């Protein structure tokens, strides 16, 4: 079992290119990895949302960071196709000032995940159908205190 786990980790490292430079994989972003904790909202995520030209398609387990929510709403207002899927269980626990309600009220296309799943634990988004952000971090107010990683 330990050998199988080691092979899985080795395959993930190879596929993500953690051991190689970003130039080998033709990745424009430098560096392709980012880490938390950050001093505030994750700057790589805010820059991506603010720089989106045509689309932002996001699936997020927890979303409560007001800077991120505001950036998503601003992107929608400037004509970017913003589509968000949030975990249904978390949405059902939200206050009326939660992300789902704020985004919906602003006209953003936001949906709850299927009740066929106990949870939707994905944390990723794609900008302009070109650049994927795959993360272990939720976009929440506690991001400055958690240790997570994102891959561009």
Secondary structure, DSSP 4 states (H G I P E B T S, - for coil): -HHHHHHHHHHHHHHHTTTS-GGGGT--SSSSEEEE--SSS-HHHHHHHHH-SSEEEEEES-B--HHHHHHHHHHHHTT-EEEEEE-HHHHHH--TTSHHHHHHHTT-EEEEPPTTSS----EEEEETTTEEEEES--BSTTGGGS-EEEE-
